[in-house]
Amino acid sequence: MSIRRRVLSCFKELHKTRKTVFANDGYALNAARLRINEEFNKNRDVEDEIQIEQLIRDGYDAAEYLRKFVVQAPYNPETDAFEMKLTKEHHLEDNFPYLGESNTKEERKNK
């Protein structure tokens, strides 16, 4: 696949991710659209293939990060609470309370 095609594919992937991650949030959708377009336009004149490859990787990494770590939590006035919209792609980890200066995994397991 040509570099031009791969750049366009990355561009499309970022916009597809934006639409999924920020669904029903007009402000975030617009801000993300502007930022994606700004970054691609800023690097429009890059000709070095190695640098272009790195930018493509960065784009795909950004899309993956958005899918895994950004969570929408709109307010629901009926329940008076924020409701998170988690998907299978979201990266979840166990949360441990902070227990002081020495808070290693081993110490948390023993408490």
Backbone torsions as a table, in degrees:
resi	resn	phi	psi	omega
1	MET	NA	135.8	-178.4
2	SER	-68.9	158.2	179.8
3	ILE	-62.0	-40.7	179.6
4	ARG	-58.1	-44.5	178.7
5	ARG	-63.4	-39.8	-179.7
6	ARG	-68.2	-36.4	176.2
7	VAL	-64.4	-45.8	178.9
8	LEU	-63.6	-37.9	178.3
9	SER	-63.8	-42.2	177.9
10	CYS	-64.0	-43.0	178.0
11	PHE	-57.8	-47.6	179.4
12	LYS	-64.5	-40.1	179.5
13	GLU	-62.2	-42.1	178.8
14	LEU	-64.0	-41.5	179.5
15	HIS	-69.7	-37.2	176.2
16	LYS	-63.3	-43.4	178.1
17	THR	-63.6	-43.0	178.5
18	ARG	-56.2	-45.2	-178.3
19	LYS	-66.2	-33.4	179.4
20	THR	-76.0	-49.8	-174.4
21	VAL	-67.1	-40.4	-175.3
22	PHE	-106.0	27.2	-179.8
23	ALA	-53.8	137.7	177.9
24	ASN	66.2	17.6	176.3
25	ASP	-126.3	87.2	-174.1
26	GLY	-56.2	-41.5	-179.0
27	TYR	-63.0	-48.8	-179.1
28	ALA	-66.8	-38.5	177.6
29	LEU	-59.6	-45.4	-179.2
30	ASN	-68.4	-43.6	179.9
31	ALA	-61.6	-42.9	179.5
32	ALA	-66.7	-40.2	178.6
33	ARG	-60.8	-46.6	179.8
34	LEU	-62.5	-40.9	-178.1
35	ARG	-68.1	-43.0	178.2
36	ILE	-60.2	-49.8	-178.9
37	ASN	-62.7	-39.5	179.2
38	GLU	-61.6	-45.7	-179.1
39	GLU	-65.4	-40.8	179.3
40	PHE	-68.4	-40.4	178.1
41	ASN	-67.0	-36.6	179.3
42	LYS	-61.4	-33.4	-176.9
43	ASN	-103.7	14.8	-177.8
44	ARG	-57.7	-35.5	-174.0
45	ASP	-93.3	6.1	178.5
46	VAL	-69.0	130.6	-178.2
47	GLU	-116.2	-18.4	-179.0
48	ASP	-69.6	119.1	-175.6
49	GLU	-61.0	-37.0	179.5
50	ILE	-64.7	-42.9	179.0
51	GLN	-66.9	-38.6	177.5
52	ILE	-63.8	-43.0	177.8
53	GLU	-58.6	-41.6	179.6
54	GLN	-66.0	-40.2	178.1
55	LEU	-64.8	-37.9	176.9
56	ILE	-63.8	-46.2	177.1
57	ARG	-59.6	-42.6	178.7
58	ASP	-60.5	-40.2	178.8
59	GLY	-63.1	-46.8	178.5
60	TYR	-66.6	-35.6	176.2
61	ASP	-63.5	-40.8	179.0
62	ALA	-63.0	-42.8	179.2
63	ALA	-63.1	-43.0	179.0
64	GLU	-63.8	-43.0	179.2
65	TYR	-60.3	-45.2	178.9
66	LEU	-60.0	-44.3	-178.8
67	ARG	-65.2	-36.6	-174.7
68	LYS	-85.9	-33.3	-167.5
69	PHE	-119.2	-8.4	178.7
70	VAL	-98.0	126.1	-178.4
71	VAL	-122.7	131.2	174.0
72	GLN	-87.8	135.5	179.7
73	ALA	-137.0	77.8	-179.4
74	PRO	-71.8	151.1	179.2
75	TYR	-78.8	133.6	176.7
76	ASN	-111.7	107.5	-177.4
77	PRO	-65.9	-24.4	179.4
78	GLU	-66.2	-37.3	179.9
79	THR	-102.0	-4.5	-177.4
80	ASP	54.4	43.6	-178.2
81	ALA	-149.4	160.9	173.2
82	PHE	-89.8	136.4	-177.9
83	GLU	-116.1	117.0	179.9
84	MET	-77.8	142.1	177.5
85	LYS	-108.7	90.8	-179.1
86	LEU	-91.2	146.6	175.9
87	THR	-121.0	175.5	178.1
88	LYS	-62.3	-27.3	-176.3
89	GLU	-78.5	-19.2	-177.7
90	HIS	-63.4	138.3	-177.9
91	HIS	-90.1	113.4	-178.7
92	LEU	-112.8	139.3	177.1
93	GLU	-132.1	160.8	174.3
94	ASP	-69.6	139.7	175.8
95	ASN	-105.1	133.9	179.6
96	PHE	-118.9	137.8	179.1
97	PRO	-68.7	150.6	176.7
98	TYR	-73.9	126.1	-175.4
99	LEU	-115.8	18.7	178.0
100	GLY	118.5	-167.1	-175.3
101	GLU	-54.9	-52.0	-177.8
102	SER	-99.9	98.9	-175.0
103	ASN	-126.8	60.0	-179.1
104	THR	-82.8	164.4	178.4
105	LYS	-57.9	-41.0	-179.1
106	GLU	-62.1	-43.1	179.4
107	GLU	-66.3	-35.6	178.6
108	ARG	-66.8	-36.9	179.2
109	LYS	-64.9	-33.7	-176.7
110	ASN	-82.1	-7.1	-178.0
111	LYS	-98.0	NA	NA
